[in-house]
Amino acid sequence: MNARDDRRAELIAAAVADDLDDTESAELRELAASDPTVDIDIAELRALTETVGSRGPAGPWLEFSASPDLRERVLGSTGDSVWPPRDRGKDAPRFGGRRRSTGLMAAAAVVGLVVGGGVVLGVDAFRAKPEQPAAAITGPPGTLGAYEQVAFTTSRPNVDIEGGLVAHTWGTETFLDMDGISERGPYEVVLVDRSGTELPSGTFLGSDVTIECRMNAAVLRGDVTEIEIRSSDGSVLASAQLPNT
């Protein structure tokens, strides 16, 4: 990837975001005069970003199609043949300025279409990654979107379980990181509410390696008093008592 390709992609990303100053606008016009594909890229990327925005934050999965030419130009400008882009290390080019946090990759990141010319892209693609659940939100137990650490008690000395909960408007999400559960199972995760009602939150199989799970149950965090992980014979492998909210 050369400096010209860097600058081309940066100007296109800024144009899609309507964030060009006068000097950059003149530079983009000059570039477009010698490269007609610049205006084509901007138009296609704007159309796709408007489609995303029109569906709203709670919108369903969206399926985009990109022309092969646009795909190749996006890949060429980023210097990658795969998505997501690889970490280039300490020598990677860096950009400063008022919007360069979006910078070079903004157009490709918004579209997400460089894989195979088309990709199904959900709104969750723009949210926190599973390994960093709700890292930016804090608060007491029951705070919507905040990660709540949970202490588990296990019935087997070789089993180690770490995890937590995230409260949502639609229910409660459980994060589990488990070692020492090598027997096949299956195992069931159950949330118990204030009335003693048991709400299933998913199942998993044992493994010789660390098991990482995200489970969901249709019960509000404020109603949950306990989590249980049960073996296939119904015995409790691990449990956690939860504070009131």
N, C-alpha and C positions, 0 to 999 in steps of 0.2 A: 504494500500500500504506500503510495507516494503522497507528498504534501498537497498536490492538486486534488487528488481524490478525497483526502481529508477535508479540505476546504469546501469542495463541492457538496459533500454529505452534510457538513455543518451548516452551510447556507440553506440547503433544502430543508433541513430540520427546523431551522429558524423561520423559514418562510411558511411552513406548515403550521407553526405555532403563532404566526403573525407577530413575530418579535424581531423584525429587522429594523435597524436604524437607517438613516439616509445613506451613509457610506456603504453599508452592506447591501442595501437595495440596488445601488448603482453597480456594485460588484456583481450581484446576481444577474442583473440585466445584461451586463457584458458577457458573463459566462453563458447565459441562455442564448445570446446571439450567435455564439460559436458552437453551442451544443443544444439542439432542439429537444433532446430527451429530458433536459432539466425541467422544462415546463410540464412535460408529460408526467414525470415523477411527482412533482408537487401536486398536480391535479388529482392523480390517483390516490396519493397518500391523504390528501384533504378529504376526499370522498369517503375513504375508509374510516378516518378518525371521526367524521361527522356521523357515520353509521353507528360507531361505538357509543358516542355521546347521546345519540337519540334514543338508545335503548335503556339508558339510566343505570344507576348503580346496582339495581336488583334484577337487571335484565337477564334473559336466558343466554345460553351458549350461542355464539354467532359463528357462521361459517363464511369465510372470506375466500375469494379467488383472486390471485394475482397473475398478471401476464408474465410469461417466461422472461421477457425482456426486463421488466421491472425487477423481478427476482434476481436476475443476474447483475443488474446495476447496483441493487442494494448490497448483495453479497460482495461485489467487487469493491464497493466503496468502503466496506468494513474490513476487507482483507480476509474474510472467513468463508469457508465452504460448508460450515455446519452451524446450527443454531441450538443452544445459545452460543455466543462467541466465546472462544477460549480465553483464559487469563493470559495476558501477554507478559506479565511480570513487571519488574521495576522499570524496564526500558519502554514501556508502553507510552504512546503519545498521550499527553494530558492537555486539557483545555481549561482556561479560567474564564472569568467574566460573569455577567449577570445571569446568563441562562445556560452556561456551558455544562451545568450538571446534567442537562438533557443532551446537549452537544451532539457529538457524532452519531450516537446510537439512537437518538430520539425517534427518528422516522421508523427504523427497523423495529424498535421496541414496541411502538404503538401498533404497528401492523402485525407483527409476528408471523408474517406470511411467507417468509423466505424458505420455509421447509417445503419442498416439493411443489412450490407454486401455489399452495393453498393450505390452510390450517384451520382447525376448529379452535376458537379462542374464547375462553370464558372470562367474565369479569373477575373471577378469583385469580386470574393470572396477574392482576395488578396489585393483589393484596399480599399480606405477610406470608412468608414461606412456612411450611409446616414445621421446620426445625427451629423456627423463631416465633412461636405462637403469641400474637398480641403483645410483642415486646415493648411497643411504645405506649401501651395503656396500663395504668396502675390504679390500684384502689383496693378497698376491703373486699372480702369474699362476696360474690354476687354482682360485682361491678361488670357491666356489659363490656365484653371484649378483653377484659384483663385476665392474665394467666394466674391461676391460684395453685400454688404448690400443695401437694397432698402427701401425707405420710402413711405408708402402707405397713400393716402387720402381716407377716406371712406365716403359714403353717409348716413350712419346710425351711430348714436352716440354709440350704444351698440356693434358695430362690431370693433374688434381689429385684425389687420393683421400685422404680421412681416414676412419678407422674404428677398430673395436675388436671385442673378443669378450666374451661373457658365458658362463661355464661353468654348465651345468645338470646335474642328475642324469640327464636324458634325452638329453643331447647338447650341442652347442656352437652358440651363436647369434652371428651375425656382423652388425655394424652398419656400413653404408657410407654415406658422404656424398661424391658424386662430381660433378665438373665437367669439361667439355671432352670429353665422350663424346657427340657429336652424331650419329655414324653409327648407323643403325638397329640393327644387331646381328642376332640376339640375342647377349648375353654370358652366360657361365657362371661361377659362383663355385664353386670346388673347394677342399676341404680335403684335405691330404695327411697321412697318419699316419706313424708311425715306421717301418713296414714298406714305405712307398712306395705303399700303397694309396690310391687317390683316392676321396674321398667327395663326391658332388654336394651342393651346398648351395643350389641355386636358380638361376634365370636372370632377366635383366632386359633391357629395351630401351634404346637410346640416346635422348638427349633434348637439346634446346638449353638446357634449364633444369637446375638442380641435381637430381641423382637421389639420392633417399634410400631405402635398402633395409634390410630386416631379413631375414636368411637363417638357415635352420636345417639342421643336419646331424646324423645319428645317429652321432656319434663323441664320446667324452669329450675334454674339453680337454687332459687330460694326455697323450693319444695324438697330438695334432695338432702337427705341426712346421712347417707352411707353409700359406699361403693363396695361391691363384692366381685371377686374373680373366682369363678367356680370351675372345678374339674368336671370331666364328662360324667362322673358318678354322682354329681351334685354336691360333693364336699367343697368347703370354702378353702381355696388356695391362698387367698389374700383378701384383706378388707381394710377399709379406712373409714373412720368416723369423721364427718364434716361439721365445721362450725356453722351455727345459724347465721342467716343473713338478715 
